[in-house]
Amino acid sequence: MQKTFIAAALLAMASLAHAADWDAPQEPFALFGNSYYVGPHGVSAVLVTSPAGHILIDAGTPKSPAAIAASIRKLGFKVEDVKYILTSHEHYDHVGGAAALQEMTGATVVGSVKSAKVLASGKPAPADPQFASLSDMVPVAKTRAVRDGEVITLGPLAITAHATPGHTPGGLSWTWQSTENGRTANMVYADSLTAFGSDGFRYGGDRRWPEAKAQLEASIARVAALPCDVLVSAHPEFSGLWERRGKAAQLGTAAFIDKEACRKYAELGQLRLAKVLREEQQP
């Protein structure tokens, strides 16, 4: 089962840049406790709620905001109560909708020091492995840059930023805790760990970002080591979310708990990187 999942996920990774169904409709659903999936089918967005206001993680493509807002409302929450929009990495499929969602909510959009510059300017970073294939985005008016280990707090909510560069120079993963029926789960929103470049970018050594391989390897190891009960990856299929969602009808939110999920997700990233490095050595 695990080998089959990894093979399918690697195949999906290989065609990531050509995905056509990122904004396929998806019903929102509870993950665990006060955490909910509110994204479209192909790119994740997670809502973490509290009486003091809510935190949204990732904003989808430029086409995603209306659907994300509708999902939040369908769960019974007010879009206007979203106070922070946290981001994973600075690509249009995950933050292309950030400006529109900020306009709906008035929220502060949070990224890493490097990704916040992209959010504010709307211009991709030249060091990005996919720079040649990236489009400009609508600039975000109100941004906040966080450093590794910094905690975003809102009432009882506390969500920690973890620097996970490699897929992009400014990648972040996020961790927090959610409680349900007296059980507390370690929640992880993991950034993409996929080695993927365009215009001849080489993870084995490229002047545009010489540290890309080393930083991606460090990020893979970091995600593998996180306390991890419920994992959502930036692209949900790469962490087996839909397989677990299929079991939720019988098991409830307990179906999303998999203490090995982060380790398996990291293994997938390592396999992809090894494949890319082998391909770069071919004449």
NORDA-V347362 format. One record per pair of residues at least 12 apart in sequence whose C-alpha atoms are under 10 Angstrom apart, sorted by the first residue. I is the first residue (numbers start at 1). J is the second residue. Records with the same first field share a line. If there is no record, write none. Layout:
# NORDA-V347362
I: J / J
This chain:
# NORDA-V347362
2: 264
5: 237 / 238 / 239 / 240 / 243 / 268
6: 238 / 239 / 240 / 264 / 265 / 267 / 268 / 269 / 271 / 272
7: 268 / 271
8: 237 / 238
9: 237 / 238 / 239 / 240 / 265 / 268 / 269 / 272
10: 194 / 238 / 268 / 269 / 271 / 272 / 275
11: 272
12: 237 / 238
13: 194 / 195 / 196 / 235 / 237 / 238 / 268 / 269 / 272
14: 194 / 195 / 196 / 272 / 276
15: 196
16: 194 / 196 / 235
17: 93 / 130 / 133 / 134 / 196 / 197 / 198
19: 42 / 93
20: 42
21: 40 / 41 / 42 / 43
22: 39 / 40 / 41 / 42 / 43 / 44 / 60 / 61 / 63 / 64 / 93 / 94 / 235
23: 39 / 40 / 41 / 42 / 43 / 44 / 60 / 61 / 62 / 63 / 64 / 67 / 93
24: 39 / 40 / 41 / 42 / 43 / 64 / 67
25: 39 / 40 / 41 / 42 / 64 / 67 / 68
26: 38 / 39 / 40 / 41 / 42 / 67 / 68 / 71
27: 39 / 40 / 41 / 67 / 68 / 70 / 71 / 74 / 75
28: 40 / 41 / 45 / 46 / 47 / 67 / 68 / 70 / 71 / 72 / 73 / 74 / 75
29: 46 / 71 / 72 / 74 / 75 / 245 / 248 / 253
30: 46 / 47 / 75 / 245 / 248 / 252 / 253 / 256
31: 46 / 47 / 48 / 178 / 187 / 230 / 231 / 232 / 241 / 245 / 248 / 252 / 253 / 254 / 255 / 256 / 257
32: 48 / 177 / 178 / 179 / 180 / 181 / 183 / 184 / 185 / 186 / 187 / 230 / 252 / 253 / 254 / 255 / 256 / 257
33: 48 / 49 / 177 / 178 / 179 / 180 / 181 / 182 / 183 / 184 / 185 / 253
34: 47 / 48 / 49 / 50 / 54 / 157 / 177 / 178 / 179 / 180
35: 47 / 48 / 49 / 50 / 54 / 55 / 56 / 176 / 177 / 178 / 179 / 187
36: 48 / 49 / 56 / 71 / 72 / 75
37: 56 / 57 / 68 / 71 / 72 / 75 / 232 / 236
38: 56 / 57 / 58 / 59 / 67 / 68 / 69 / 70 / 71 / 72 / 73 / 74 / 75
39: 57 / 58 / 59 / 60 / 64 / 65 / 67 / 68 / 69 / 70 / 71 / 72 / 236
40: 60 / 61 / 63 / 64 / 65 / 67 / 68 / 71 / 236
41: 235 / 236 / 237 / 242
42: 60 / 61 / 93 / 234 / 235 / 236 / 237
43: 58 / 59 / 60 / 61 / 64 / 93 / 94 / 233 / 234 / 235 / 236 / 237
44: 57 / 58 / 59 / 60 / 68 / 93 / 94 / 189 / 232 / 233 / 234 / 235 / 236 / 237
45: 57 / 58 / 59 / 60 / 64 / 68 / 85 / 86 / 87 / 94 / 189 / 232 / 233 / 234 / 235 / 236
46: 58 / 59 / 68 / 72 / 85 / 86 / 189 / 232 / 234
47: 68 / 71 / 72 / 77 / 82 / 85
48: 82 / 157 / 159 / 176 / 177 / 178
49: 77 / 81 / 82 / 154 / 156 / 157 / 178
50: 81 / 82 / 154 / 155 / 156 / 157
51: 81 / 154 / 155 / 156 / 157
52: 81 / 82 / 83 / 154 / 155 / 156 / 157
53: 77 / 78 / 79 / 80 / 81 / 82 / 83 / 84 / 154 / 155 / 156 / 157
54: 77 / 78 / 79 / 80 / 81 / 82 / 83 / 84 / 85 / 107 / 154 / 155 / 157
55: 81 / 82 / 83 / 84 / 85 / 86 / 107 / 108 / 152 / 153 / 154 / 157 / 158 / 159
56: 68 / 72 / 79 / 82 / 83 / 84 / 85 / 86 / 87 / 101 / 107 / 109
57: 84 / 85 / 86 / 87 / 88 / 94 / 95 / 109 / 110 / 173 / 174 / 189 / 234
58: 85 / 86 / 87 / 88 / 89 / 93 / 94 / 95 / 96 / 97 / 98 / 109 / 110 / 111 / 189 / 234
59: 85 / 86 / 87 / 88 / 92 / 93 / 94 / 95 / 96 / 97 / 98 / 99 / 100 / 101 / 102 / 109
60: 87 / 91 / 92 / 93 / 94 / 95 / 96 / 97 / 98 / 101 / 234
61: 91 / 92 / 93 / 94 / 95 / 96 / 97 / 98 / 137
62: 92 / 93 / 94 / 95 / 96 / 97 / 98 / 99 / 100 / 101 / 137 / 138
63: 93 / 96 / 97 / 100
64: 93 / 94 / 95 / 96 / 97 / 98 / 100 / 101
65: 96 / 97 / 98 / 99 / 100 / 101 / 102 / 104
66: 97 / 100 / 101 / 104
68: 97 / 101
69: 101 / 104 / 105
78: 105
79: 101 / 104 / 105 / 106 / 107
80: 101 / 102 / 103 / 104 / 105 / 106 / 107
81: 105 / 106 / 107
82: 101 / 102 / 104 / 105 / 106 / 107 / 108
83: 102 / 105 / 106 / 107 / 108 / 109 / 154
84: 102 / 105 / 106 / 107 / 108 / 109 / 110 / 143 / 144 / 152 / 153 / 154
85: 98 / 101 / 102 / 105 / 106 / 107 / 108 / 109 / 110 / 111 / 143 / 144
86: 98 / 107 / 108 / 109 / 110 / 111 / 112 / 143 / 144 / 152 / 159 / 161 / 172 / 173 / 174
87: 109 / 110 / 111 / 112 / 115 / 116 / 119 / 161 / 170 / 171 / 172 / 173 / 174 / 189 / 191 / 234
88: 110 / 111 / 112 / 115 / 161 / 162 / 163 / 164 / 165 / 168 / 170 / 171 / 172 / 173 / 174 / 189 / 190 / 191 / 192 / 233 / 234
89: 111 / 112 / 114 / 115 / 116 / 118 / 119 / 164 / 165 / 166 / 167 / 168 / 169 / 170 / 171 / 172 / 173 / 191 / 192 / 234
90: 111 / 112 / 114 / 115 / 116 / 117 / 118 / 119 / 122 / 123 / 124 / 125 / 128 / 137 / 167 / 168 / 169 / 170 / 171 / 172
91: 115 / 118 / 119 / 122 / 124 / 125 / 128 / 130 / 131 / 134 / 135 / 136 / 137 / 167 / 168 / 170 / 171
92: 119 / 122 / 124 / 134 / 135 / 136 / 137 / 138
93: 234 / 235
94: 191 / 234 / 235
95: 109 / 111 / 115 / 118 / 119 / 122 / 137 / 138 / 140
96: 119 / 122 / 135 / 136 / 137 / 138 / 139 / 140
97: 137 / 138 / 140
98: 110 / 119 / 137 / 138 / 139 / 140 / 141
99: 119 / 120 / 122 / 137 / 138 / 139 / 140 / 141 / 142
100: 138 / 139 / 140
101: 140
102: 140 / 141 / 142 / 143
103: 140 / 141 / 142
106: 141 / 142
107: 142 / 143
108: 140 / 141 / 142 / 143 / 144
109: 140 / 141 / 142 / 143 / 144 / 145
110: 142 / 143 / 144 / 145 / 146 / 152 / 161
111: 143 / 144 / 145 / 146 / 147 / 161 / 170 / 171 / 172
112: 144 / 145 / 146 / 147 / 148 / 161 / 162 / 163 / 164 / 165 / 169 / 170 / 171 / 172
113: 144 / 145 / 146 / 147 / 148 / 169 / 170 / 171
114: 145 / 146 / 147 / 165 / 168 / 169 / 170 / 171
115: 145 / 146 / 168 / 169 / 170 / 171 / 172
116: 140 / 142 / 143 / 144 / 145 / 146 / 170
117: 139 / 140 / 143 / 144 / 145 / 170
118: 136 / 137 / 139 / 140 / 170
119: 137 / 138 / 139 / 140 / 141 / 142 / 143 / 144
120: 137 / 138 / 139 / 140 / 141 / 142 / 143 / 144
121: 136 / 137 / 138 / 139 / 140 / 141
122: 135 / 136 / 137 / 138 / 139 / 140
123: 135 / 136 / 137 / 138 / 139
124: 136 / 137
125: 168 / 169 / 170
126: 169 / 208 / 209
127: 168 / 169 / 201 / 206 / 207 / 208 / 209 / 210 / 212
128: 166 / 167 / 168 / 169 / 170 / 196 / 197 / 198 / 201 / 208 / 209 / 212
129: 166 / 167 / 168 / 169 / 195 / 196 / 197 / 198 / 199 / 200 / 201 / 202 / 203 / 206 / 208 / 209 / 212
130: 167 / 168 / 196 / 197 / 198 / 199 / 200 / 201
131: 168 / 197 / 198 / 199 / 201
132: 197 / 198 / 199 / 200 / 201
133: 197 / 198 / 199
134: 198
146: 160 / 161 / 162 / 163 / 172
147: 160 / 161 / 162 / 163 / 172
148: 160 / 161 / 162 / 163 / 164 / 172 / 173
149: 161 / 162 / 163 / 174
150: 162 / 163
151: 174 / 175 / 176
152: 174 / 176
157: 176 / 177 / 178
158: 175 / 176 / 177
159: 174 / 175 / 176 / 177 / 187 / 188
160: 172 / 173 / 174 / 175 / 176 / 188
161: 173 / 174 / 175 / 176 / 189
162: 174 / 175 / 190 / 191 / 219 / 222 / 223 / 226
163: 191 / 215 / 218 / 219 / 222 / 223
164: 190 / 191 / 192 / 193 / 215 / 216 / 217 / 218 / 219 / 220 / 221 / 222 / 223
165: 191 / 192 / 193 / 211 / 212 / 213 / 214 / 215 / 216 / 217 / 218 / 219 / 220
166: 191 / 192 / 193 / 194 / 195 / 196 / 203 / 209 / 211 / 212 / 213 / 214 / 215 / 216 / 217 / 218 / 219 / 220
167: 191 / 192 / 193 / 194 / 195 / 196 / 197 / 212 / 213 / 215 / 216 / 219 / 269
168: 191 / 192 / 193 / 194 / 195 / 196 / 197 / 209 / 212 / 215 / 216
169: 209 / 211 / 212 / 215 / 216
171: 190 / 191 / 192 / 193 / 216 / 219
172: 189 / 190 / 191 / 192 / 219
173: 188 / 189 / 190 / 191 / 192 / 219 / 222 / 223 / 233 / 234
174: 187 / 188 / 189 / 190 / 191 / 223 / 232
175: 187 / 188 / 189 / 190 / 226 / 227 / 228 / 230 / 231
176: 188 / 189 / 227 / 228
177: 228 / 229 / 230
178: 230
180: 253 / 254
184: 229
185: 227 / 228 / 229 / 230 / 254 / 257 / 259
186: 226 / 227 / 228 / 229 / 230 / 231 / 257 / 259
187: 226 / 227 / 228 / 229 / 230 / 231 / 232 / 257
188: 223 / 226 / 227 / 228 / 229 / 230 / 231 / 232 / 233 / 261 / 262
189: 223 / 228 / 230 / 231 / 232 / 233 / 234 / 236 / 262
190: 223 / 226 / 231 / 232 / 233 / 234 / 235 / 236 / 239 / 262 / 265 / 266
191: 219 / 220 / 223 / 232 / 233 / 234 / 235
192: 216 / 219 / 220 / 233 / 234 / 235 / 238 / 265 / 266 / 269
193: 216 / 217 / 219 / 220 / 223 / 233 / 234 / 238 / 265 / 266 / 267 / 268 / 269 / 270 / 272 / 273
194: 216 / 220 / 238 / 266 / 268 / 269 / 270 / 271 / 272 / 273 / 276
195: 212 / 213 / 216 / 217 / 269 / 270 / 271 / 272 / 273 / 274 / 275 / 276 / 277
196: 272 / 273 / 276
197: 276
200: 280
201: 280
202: 276 / 277 / 279 / 280 / 281
203: 216 / 273 / 274 / 276 / 277 / 280
204: 273 / 276 / 277 / 278 / 280 / 281
205: 277 / 280
213: 273 / 277
216: 269 / 270 / 273
217: 266 / 269 / 270 / 273
219: 266 / 269
220: 262 / 263 / 265 / 266 / 267 / 268 / 269 / 270 / 273
221: 262 / 263 / 266 / 267 / 269 / 270
222: 262 / 263 / 266
223: 261 / 262 / 263 / 264 / 265 / 266 / 267
224: 260 / 261 / 262 / 263 / 264 / 265 / 266 / 267
225: 262 / 263 / 266
226: 259 / 262 / 263
227: 259 / 260 / 262
228: 257 / 258 / 259 / 260 / 261 / 262 / 263
229: 254 / 256 / 257 / 258 / 259 / 260 / 261 / 262
230: 253 / 254 / 255 / 256 / 257 / 258 / 259 / 260 / 261 / 262
231: 256 / 257 / 258 / 259 / 260 / 261 / 262 / 265
232: 256 / 261 / 262 / 265
233: 262 / 265
238: 264 / 265 / 268 / 269
239: 261 / 262 / 264 / 265 / 266 / 268
240: 256 / 261 / 264 / 265
241: 255 / 256 / 261
242: 256
243: 255 / 256
244: 256 / 257 / 258
